[in-house]
């Protein structure tokens, strides 16, 4: 079974600063995908970024980027130039083959004005 | 493209009743997954349907069931509601396992 661990229940960052959210996963498979989701107070889950395990290059989406360390089974999310609208719960998730998408327990990010 | 839609958005039911929730995926998406989200248990996977077949199933009692129609729309049913079933029920669709799942706004179910 897949496991996804987010060891930081809460984090905070000053507006305009950079913050990194941690995620580790556990699988012995080679075919898998990793995702970060954002859930703001509206509760709408939003796909932020995705990474194919077979790709060496770290994914980037505007101010969001990942640091994918395959050997360490680490998949952290970096948010640059943090904005008030980035305040949300962030979930890391993995999918192996056609198995279910497995989520971590989430990190609540607070942006300090 | 229109996003994932879920109906109804809010629902209040009484213990012992049953409820049916509906989800319309993004056009062209053949996979639909359902999740239950509560403050205490977090995000829990219920089931996934792909081309009308249940592909994955979570650890929920048989009171929770689902189905998918030929147009990919999906419904989930909860029978004999319990207070603990009060939750936000999220539906997500995807076109391919690697592209990620796209979520609807959820249905908030309150059982009294």
Interface residues (C-beta under 8 A of the other chain):
Chain A: X33 X35 X37 X42 X43 X44 X45 X46 X47 X50 X52 X91 X95 X97 X98 X99 X100 X101 X102 X103 X105 X106
Chain B: X33 X37 X42 X43 X45 X48 X50 X55 X56 X58 X88 X90 X92 X97 X98 X99 X100 X101 X102 X103 X105 X106
